[in-house]
Amino acid sequence: MLTRRDFVQAAGIGAAGALTSMIGARGREHAVWSLLEPTLHAVEPGIICLASNENPVGPGKTVLDAVRTAFGPTGAQPGRYSGAASALTEEIAKQFKVKTENVVLGCGSTQILRSATHLFTAKDKPLVGTIPTYEECAGYASMMGHPVTGVALDSEFRIDLDKMANAAKGAGLIFYCNPNNPTATYVGARATREFIARVNRESPDTTILVDEAYFDYVTDPDHDTHVPIAIENPRVLVARTFSKAYGMAGLRMGYAIGHPDTIKKMAEWDGGGGAGSLNVLALHAGIAAIGQPPDFTANERARNTAVRDFTMKWFADRGMKPTNAQANFMFVNIGRPVKEFREACKAKGVLVARDFPPFEKTHCRLSFGTMEEMQKAVAVFGEVLGKKVTARAA
Ligand SMILES: Cc1ncc(COP(=O)(O)O)c(C=O)c1O
């Protein structure tokens, strides 16, 4: 059996072809990986959970009130299949100044990622993604027996655009996760636009799935959505989610924006406009969430940025180098195997993320809690890591 480590070591040597055939033969790698993950069930009181990229303050009163109302007699009638999918689609279209034909909903953006993988990869059309990245597409492609090509990151842990463009030739789908999970790094909007144009030129049949899950958290000044390109270009699709800045991870609601032809194909996979797999309470939550005043996301970004800066500085002051985090989590070189660190932190009530090969010997992913939680968490990190820590190079 190919272990997760074998997979990553193959990727690390840049053996895209070898990796492709191994994964194709191996089946759903993701299933093996998930056995290694901490369980993501509700966290016990008193435990600080920094192990998955959620919003620690949750969805807020506006959204919770909408869910409560949806339960009531004048609300969504949970006993019936919902018509609210079209109302949320209209709200999203209004927000982005696009048409409803440009939008498809999903049960979380996970469904969007799976549908795109299903549609655009094949036995002779690989999925291309970085190593590491969010594994949904790679796991789903390999489950279907479709090849996956892994591309190493650049020295700053960002997507290596040259390597990615070269690997894209003849590929079915590029998973362009920006900011990237787990590294939290971001490629600027201009470079991304150039990358898309290059792939369109050099491999015109390849679709690029730009995952903007963490869009609202980016503070890099060269920041922009790729929705305007996606609505014009059938080979570009943007995935979005309510799970992050809107704090609705457990409610499960995401969407894609793209060209009407691409969205139509996606909708066929998603049970007719997504409605077949959607939860009526999440639809009402989504309508309330996206209808909040424009400063909602700005305030959430500011809250996260303060926590991010505090936590990154804590590590940097102790000689541990974080990547340039542009999300609600960070990736930091703690100079020791993450497993040891994770177990020691867990014993003191703080959960940090699982291993992310090939960086499991050095780098830990930490999702940001509230400021109060991070202040408590760094006290635990200090005890576990010792006062004078100098991280080894990666
Ligand atoms: C980059 C990225 N995309 C998509 C998802 C899936 O999110 P959801 O299905 O909750 O929308 C995640 C979850 O963490 C993620 O990190």
The ligand as an ORCA input file, in Angstrom:
! r2SCAN-3c Opt
* xyz 0 1
  C      -8.954     25.721      0.176
  C     -10.219     25.090      0.614
  N     -11.186     24.898     -0.285
  C     -12.344     24.340      0.055
  C     -12.584     23.912      1.341
  C     -13.888     23.243      1.644
  O     -14.685     24.047      2.414
  P     -16.248     23.883      2.496
  O     -16.651     22.593      1.878
  O     -16.554     23.953      3.944
  O     -16.793     25.048      1.721
  C     -11.608     24.110      2.316
  C     -11.834     23.673      3.703
  O     -11.073     23.868      4.594
  C     -10.385     24.700      1.936
  O      -9.394     24.890      2.812
*
